[in-house]
Amino acid sequence: MSTLEEIEAAVQQLPPAKRAEFRAWFQSFDATDWDQQMEDDITAGNLEWLANEAISDSKAGRCSEL
């Protein structure tokens, strides 16, 4: 199973209970992958501009309390 089309076809063939099991697994997998991407970006300094912008906005009074 190497192409997206093959994977899609396989998922479509799953019975509802197995599809729910797959959905839960994929959500967990995707969240873990996203967390790792964020961690890698933070470590590499790719989000420094965002933090600096937030600090500047806060100091300039352009933020409101949550």
C-alpha positions as CSV (number, residue, x, y, z in Angstrom):
1,M,0.0,0.0,0.0
2,S,2.1,2.9,-1.2
3,T,-0.2,5.4,-2.8
4,L,-2.7,7.7,-1.3
5,E,-5.4,6.2,-3.5
6,E,-4.6,2.8,-2.2
7,I,-4.8,4.0,1.4
8,E,-8.1,5.8,0.8
9,A,-9.6,2.6,-0.8
10,A,-8.4,0.5,2.1
11,V,-9.9,2.9,4.7
12,Q,-13.2,3.0,2.7
13,Q,-13.3,-0.8,3.0
14,L,-13.0,-0.9,6.8
15,P,-16.1,-1.8,8.8
16,P,-17.4,1.1,11.0
17,A,-15.8,-0.1,14.2
18,K,-12.4,-0.5,12.6
19,R,-12.8,2.9,10.8
20,A,-13.5,4.4,14.3
21,E,-10.4,2.7,15.6
22,F,-8.3,4.0,12.7
23,R,-9.7,7.5,13.1
24,A,-8.7,7.5,16.8
25,W,-5.3,6.2,15.9
26,F,-4.8,8.8,13.2
27,Q,-5.9,11.7,15.3
28,S,-3.3,10.7,17.9
29,F,-0.6,10.2,15.3
30,D,-1.4,13.6,13.6
31,A,-1.4,15.4,17.0
32,T,1.9,13.9,17.9
33,D,3.4,14.8,14.5
34,W,2.0,18.4,14.9
35,D,3.5,18.7,18.4
36,Q,6.9,17.5,17.0
37,Q,6.8,20.0,14.2
38,M,6.0,22.8,16.6
39,E,8.8,21.7,18.9
40,D,11.3,21.6,16.0
41,D,10.2,25.1,14.9
42,I,10.6,26.5,18.4
43,T,14.0,24.9,18.8
44,A,15.2,26.2,15.4
45,G,14.0,29.7,16.3
46,N,11.5,29.8,13.5
47,L,8.8,31.3,15.8
48,E,10.9,34.0,17.4
49,W,9.2,36.7,15.2
50,L,5.8,35.7,16.5
51,A,6.9,35.9,20.1
52,N,8.5,39.3,19.4
53,E,5.4,40.6,17.7
54,A,3.3,39.5,20.7
55,I,5.6,41.2,23.2
56,S,5.6,44.4,21.1
57,D,1.8,44.3,20.8
58,S,1.5,43.8,24.6
59,K,3.9,46.7,25.4
60,A,2.0,48.9,23.0
61,G,-1.3,48.2,24.7
62,R,-2.8,46.3,21.6
63,C,-3.8,43.3,23.7
64,S,-6.8,42.6,25.9
65,E,-7.3,40.4,28.9
66,L,-8.7,36.9,28.2
